[in-house]
Amino acid sequence: MNKTLSNLLHTPPLYNSVEFVNKQFQVSLLKFYREPEALALIDKAFREADLQMNPLDAYSLYSLARMQANVPGSMAEIGMYRGGSAAIICQLKGDKKFYGFDTFEGLPSLGNEDEKWFRENQFSAGQEEVAQYLARFTGVTLTKGKFPESGSILNGEQLSFVNLDVDLYKGIIDSLNFLWEKMNDRGLILIHDSHLGGVKKAIAEFLADHKATSFDCGCSQTALVRIS
């Protein structure tokens, strides 16, 4: 997206108006084309946990997590906010373990590659509140800290699905490099906001150095699949 247009669209009054109209349109599409169970789960995440993704991206998360429930390995999410996307994953994971990671203090400091409308500590949510929201699910472990430094609990784990939603270049590239060897054959990493300059740069650099199958999905997501 052109940076001037992108910055304009992210001015609060205009962004909120565009987001509302866009969300209503996408919800209408999902109601017409997709199963009611998915829409109900996505709507619940919006209402209860302020899910920070558009409905089509949320459906991609739902669809891919459901698919990956049939691949051996645990599931994880890096960047949880209030737990809306984690709840979607946990509803679909079956008896798999789920690992959730977040600073629970919002975004860390920004780099030169990152979009300037972000701000440090944005998207902050308390760990106890998120843990309480996910308490109805079994096999859930939450870890506070900056990932991947906080990710030692994953050492020895094999993963089938990871939702990676950290917004910033360094967080994406460091997370991908840490996670890749832990992905099972056919394991999938879903990266949110892949239209952003910093995220896009991180994905391109990672793909230049690693053998992975990649595809775009939803409105602003890229999926990476490990084929051993």
C-alpha positions, 0 to 999 in steps of 0.5 A: 500500500502507498505509504502516504495513503496508508498513513492517511487511512490510519488517522483515528477518525477516518480509520475508525469509519473505514474499519466499521464499514469494512467489518460490516461488509465482511460479516455480511459475506461470511454470513452468506458463504460460511458456516454459522458455527464459525461466524458465532465463534468469531463474533464472540471473540469480537464482543468479548475480547476486542479481537484485533483482526478483520472478519475475513482474517478471523475466518482464515485463522479459524479455517487453518487452525481447524485444518492443523488440528489434524497435524501432529504437534502443539499449537501456539500464539505469539502476540495475544492481546486480550485472547480473542484469537487464542480462544478461536484456536483453543476451541478447535485444537482438541486435546492439543497443548496450547502455548500463548506468549505476550509481553502483556505490556503492549508493543515494544519499542519500534524500529525504522522498518515499522509503521509510524502509527504504532506506539510503544505499549499499544495493545496492552492487556493483563496476563491474569485477565487473558488467563481467566478468559481462556480458563474454560480450555484445557492444556493452556500455558501462558508466558509473559515476556518478549518473544523469542527470549520467553520461548524456552518452554517450547524447547523440545516441542513440535508444533503444528500451528502458530498464529504470529501477530506481533506487528513489528519487523524484529519481532517477526523475523526473530520469531520465525527464526526461532520457531521454524525448526520446531514446526512439524512436517506440514506445520503452519505459521500464520502471520498477521498484518503481512501487508505492513512494511516491516512485516513484509520485509521480515517475511521476504528475508526469512523466505530467502534463507529457508525452504518454505511453502507460502501463500496469502490468505484472508485480507492481510495474512501470509501462511508459511508451511514447513514441508520436511 
